Amino acid sequence: MTKQQELFKNAILLASSKATTVIITFLMLPILTRFLSTDEYGLVDLIVSYAMLVAPLATLQLELGVFRHLIDARGKQDEIKRVVTNAFDVVVWIVAVGVLASIVVGVFTDIPLFALIVLYVVAAMLSSMLSQIARGLGHNRAFAIANIIEVVIAAIVSIALIVMFDMGAAGWLLGMSVALLVRSAYLVAVNRLHVCYGPNCREKKMKKELLKYSIPLIPNSIAWWAINVSNRTIITIVLGVAANGIFAVASRFTAIFANIFNVFNMAWMESASLHIKGKDRDKFFSDVLDMMIKAFGSVILLGIAGIPLVFNLLVDESFVSGYRYVPVLMIGVLLSGLIGFYSSVLIAEKQTKQVAITASVAAVASVIVHLSLIWWLGLWAAAVATVVAYAVMIVHRAICVRKYVKIKYNFKLMLGLGACLALASFTYSVDILQLNLAVLAFAAIFATMVNWQSMQTMLRDIVKARKTN
């Protein structure tokens, strides 16, 4: 199988599972916005956002270290046991200490939903570690199925607790926690991960090697949190929890597109790590970036053109003011998806310090812009700050990557795509049905034209891959 076939195969596999999760998430939105108040929605969104910071920090980003080391260890059972055993030793110790500390905190404080918050964070830590082990071993099918299992369980349990038992925010949080635990159990069983653990493989050297790779990624995690989640914190403090709920609904639409891009970036991270030393890597990496710009840009263009037709159908009227912020957030999602290309190159080269530095610079820019503008622009400040941060990061990482890979850029394509995005954003704000339909048709034609060759290549590679198998 060629590098392109391998990349497309993994991306399609992951995309098929993500499509299911996106559809279910979309179908849940009308129910959640109907049965939860803006305050409850904003509260859970804030809790989940903080959990996204705490979970990877608590694990010291070991899950990424495990993923990268397992790629090099494929086919070597003894080395796989070394990596998995020592990583789990560290994580189990961290979870035990964290739970004990949480019990002490819970005794002396009265934090709303505190026990459920702790459960969700622990479940997220275990799920993340087990998922990255599966990916590192090349078990992408199991990883994809686990995604579907998680979102189905989360939807069923959450809706039952919210609608039938009137548990509100607590029901939603409990449903997501149960889903993460079920996902973890599935990954252990289907991947026989208990076989990958061997007490005799414990050694300090391996633990130090994993931590040396992973710890520099902690500032990167904090920086991404500062970009994505500090927005929620600043909004809540300055404008209130209800305003955060409105912004969260707007972000929910863009998060769907972000998840689509993350699927490809997961497949790309694996391919980049496998082929970073290849002789033709400059051409291969340049071709991948060109394809990403075309595909991601087209998806965002279609999204901006199409969302006006469905927004009011999917969102309760108390949340409709979030409509206006979507185009700017969509541009941010596009930049975020392209950042994944550069991140994968740096991670493949094991340059985790560079990853941390670039993210930290962008995070500082995000917080400064947000705090400077929120008093005058309100929720617009959060959207603008996000785009500024991603723009800073993508430029910084592109400069860093030049040391390792020589990328060729299609500037004509970038200018054309930028003009189309500006047009779609303008018609979005005007919100005239006939104009929106015309721009959607134009976006579909543009997307087909710029991606036609890539689609043909992908279909040809899929056919070849099937014949090979």
Summary of the structure (lengths in Angstrom):
residues: 469
radius of gyration: 22.0
end to end distance: 9.2
largest distance: 68.5
contacts: 1642
relative contact order: 0.12
helix: 88%
strand: 0%
